[in-house]
Amino acid sequence: MPKPLLFLDVDGVLNPDTPDDHFETHTLLDWPVHLSPRHGDWLRELAGPYKLCWATTWEEDANRHIAPLLGLPRLPVVRFAGYVPGPDDPRLPVLDIIRAAKWAPLLRYAEGRPFAWVDDLIPGSLRRRSLWRRDRLLLRTDPAHGLQRHHVERLLARPPRPRLTAGREQST
């Protein structure tokens, strides 16, 4: 069975607003970015049960600038810039349209595969709708602190699995 996808944001997840002593500050694309070597360790650990993917507005710049500093290989990138909505894209409540702008591109990229999404801007309505789905795990981080060990433990404890269909698991 293929690994579930793990969609990763950068700002507010790997680059927190108020970093602690475990972070090093880098200037990337003329912006201060706070990164922690322990995040690299945790992501390499998560690469066992998951296929890591960038799901950030950094897009390919995450591979050029963030991945090397965390000791990660190049990762697949979900494209958000220039995304053209399709007729099958999910309808979202008006209040969630801005904060949930990544949702349709993530669903399209996943193509029905199980996935986890770690971001600081996941609307509560999306988290609630995904709560009982075995094929999705949406984890919101506090942007002040970013990814914490308890998030990693949650991802490791129960990776998303294919949905059950007609009493059997999907083979996607």
KOLNUSE-812694 format. One record per residue (C-alpha): z, y, x; residue in three letters; residue number from 0. Coordinates in steps of 0.001 Angstrom, whole numbers. Each point is the difference from the previous one (the first is absolute). Example, Ala and Ser with C-alpha at 12.3 -4.5 7.8 and 13.67 -1.06 7.14 Angstrom:
! KOLNUSE-812694
PT       up    north     east  resn  resi
PT     7800    -4500    12300   ALA     0
PT     -660     3440     1370   SER     1
***
This chain:
! KOLNUSE-812694
PT       up    north     east  resn  resi
PT        0        0        0   MET     0
PT     -867     3449     1423   PRO     1
PT     2813     2343      930   LYS     2
PT      901     2745    -2452   PRO     3
PT    -1013     3505     1038   LEU     4
PT     2640     2485     1136   LEU     5
PT    -1165     3561     -650   PHE     6
PT     1790     2470     2299   LEU     7
PT      301     3754     -287   ASP     8
PT      884     2110     3048   VAL     9
PT     1624     3275    -1073   ASP    10
PT     3333     -644    -1699   GLY    11
PT     -115    -3683     1033   VAL    12
PT     -586     -262     3760   LEU    13
PT      301     3764      552   ASN    14
PT     3192     1089    -1819   PRO    15
PT      933     3575     -799   ASP    16
PT     3414     -201     1707   THR    17
PT     -207    -2560     2819   PRO    18
PT     3075    -1453     1686   ASP    19
PT      532     -735     3702   ASP    20
PT    -2295    -3064     -112   HIS    21
PT    -3078     2223     -336   PHE    22
PT    -2220     1671     2563   GLU    23
PT    -1920     3149     -907   THR    24
PT    -3704      131      833   HIS    25
PT    -2546     2725     -621   THR    26
PT    -2942    -1616    -1767   LEU    27
PT    -2880     2030    -1391   LEU    28
PT     2110     3116      642   ASP    29
PT     2885    -1299    -2166   TRP    30
PT     3418    -1306     1035   PRO    31
PT      209    -3694     -891   VAL    32
PT     3232    -1996      317   HIS    33
PT     -484    -3683      823   LEU    34
PT     2478    -2738      793   SER    35
PT     -660    -3006     2237   PRO    36
PT     2088    -2084    -2421   ARG    37
PT    -2628      644    -2676   HIS    38
PT    -2552    -1588     2313   GLY    39
PT     2302    -3004      410   ASP    40
PT      502     -293    -3758   TRP    41
PT    -3718      306     -744   LEU    42
PT     -849    -2705     2539   ARG    43
PT     2606    -2173    -1741   GLU    44
PT    -1612      729    -3380   LEU    45
PT    -3434     -884     1415   ALA    46
PT     1086    -3656     -173   GLY    47
PT       43     -305    -3798   PRO    48
PT    -2226     3039     -760   TYR    49
PT    -3373     1473      887   LYS    50
PT      914     3577      959   LEU    51
PT    -2283     2812    -1240   CYS    52
PT      229     3756      341   TRP    53
PT      297     1699    -3405   ALA    54
PT      438     3552     1200   THR    55
PT    -1902     3252     -115   THR    56
PT      -31     -317     3805   TRP    57
PT    -2642    -2670     -641   GLU    58
PT    -1723     -957     3293   GLU    59
PT     2143     2510     1910   ASP    60
PT     2898    -2416     -561   ALA    61
PT    -1821    -2528     2195   ASN    62
PT     -816     2626     2630   ARG    63
PT     3406     1651      209   HIS    64
PT     2777    -1931    -1779   ILE    65
PT     -834    -3660      725   ALA    66
PT       -4      315     3826   PRO    67
PT     3364     1785      -24   LEU    68
PT     1512    -2794    -2102   LEU    69
PT    -1612    -2797     2009   GLY    70
PT    -2216    -1068    -2894   LEU    71
PT    -3609    -1173       74   PRO    72
PT    -2661     1799    -2012   ARG    73
PT      631     -622    -3678   LEU    74
PT    -2331       65    -2997   PRO    75
PT      -18     3395    -1728   VAL    76
PT      -83      776    -3710   VAL    77
PT    -2274     3014     -474   ARG    78
PT     1245     2794    -2242   PHE    79
PT    -2185     2929     1123   ALA    80
PT    -3167       21    -2050   GLY    81
PT     1260    -2681    -2395   TYR    82
PT    -2177      -70    -3098   VAL    83
PT     1865    -1155    -3096   PRO    84
PT    -1566    -2931    -1798   GLY    85
PT      -72     -961    -3670   PRO    86
PT     2451    -2850      658   ASP    87
PT     2600     2233     1693   ASP    88
PT     3373      -64    -1763   PRO    89
PT      941     2828    -2301   ARG    90
PT     3077     1898     1152   LEU    91
PT     2363     2323    -1838   PRO    92
PT     -922     3633      639   VAL    93
PT     3284      645     1829   LEU    94
PT     -743    -2821     2472   ASP    95
PT    -3619      830      866   ILE    96
PT      815     1896     3214   ILE    97
PT     2805    -2259     1254   ARG    98
PT    -1958    -3131     -928   ALA    99
PT    -3288     1086     1566   ALA   100
PT       85    -3019     2339   LYS   101
PT      421    -2556    -2801   TRP   102
PT    -3645     -550    -1024   ALA   103
PT    -1272     -202     3614   PRO   104
PT     2765    -2505      825   LEU   105
PT     -850    -2175    -2998   LEU   106
PT    -3692      120      852   ARG   107
PT      697     -883     3650   TYR   108
PT     2309    -2886     -999   ALA   109
PT    -2694    -1563    -2215   GLU   110
PT     2616    -1999    -1894   GLY   111
PT     1865    -1181     3104   ARG   112
PT     3805      190       15   PRO   113
PT     1387     3073     1759   PHE   114
PT     3043     2026      896   ALA   115
PT     -166     3786      276   TRP   116
PT     2504     2073     1973   VAL   117
PT     -222     3745     -623   ASP   118
PT     2268     2960     -697   ASP   119
PT    -2125     1145    -2963   LEU   120
PT     -188    -2908    -2421   ILE   121
PT      573     1186    -3560   PRO   122
PT     2748    -1742    -1925   GLY   123
PT    -2447     -938    -2741   SER   124
PT    -2066    -2061     2469   LEU   125
PT     3110    -1644     1451   ARG   126
PT     1227     -902    -3502   ARG   127
PT    -3389    -1443    -1037   ARG   128
PT     -123    -2115     3162   SER   129
PT     3617    -1133     -141   LEU   130
PT     -651    -3335    -1727   TRP   131
PT    -3282     -775     1739   ARG   132
PT      251    -2696     2648   ARG   133
PT    -3165     1286     1699   ASP   134
PT     1278     3544      684   ARG   135
PT     2965     1496     1777   LEU   136
PT      281     3793       44   LEU   137
PT     2688     1419     2292   LEU   138
PT      719     3714       -3   ARG   139
PT     1664     1426     3089   THR   140
PT     2166     3086      202   ASP   141
PT    -2243     2429     1935   PRO   142
PT     3024     1392     1839   ALA   143
PT      714    -3372     1627   HIS   144
PT    -3225    -2003     -352   GLY   145
PT     -239    -3745      469   LEU   146
PT     3408    -1658      345   GLN   147
PT     1007    -3535      881   ARG   148
PT      889     -772    -3634   HIS   149
PT    -3651      672     -945   HIS   150
PT    -1124    -2496     2645   VAL   151
PT     2514    -2575    -1251   GLU   152
PT    -1292      443    -3551   ARG   153
PT    -3612     -458     1165   LEU   154
PT      921    -3129     1946   LEU   155
PT     2173    -1488    -2759   ALA   156
PT    -2718     -223    -2646   ARG   157
PT    -3551      825      999   PRO   158
PT    -2341      491    -2967   PRO   159
PT    -1768    -3172    -1154   ARG   160
PT    -3133     -627    -2054   PRO   161
PT      352      453    -3733   ARG   162
PT      342    -3004    -2226   LEU   163
PT    -3042     -557    -2209   THR   164
PT     -122    -2693    -2655   ALA   165
PT     2968    -1754     1571   GLY   166
PT    -1473       47     3520   ARG   167
PT       38     2438     2901   GLU   168
PT    -3081     2028      735   GLN   169
PT    -1841    -1025     3112   SER   170
PT     -807     3532     1174   THR   171
***
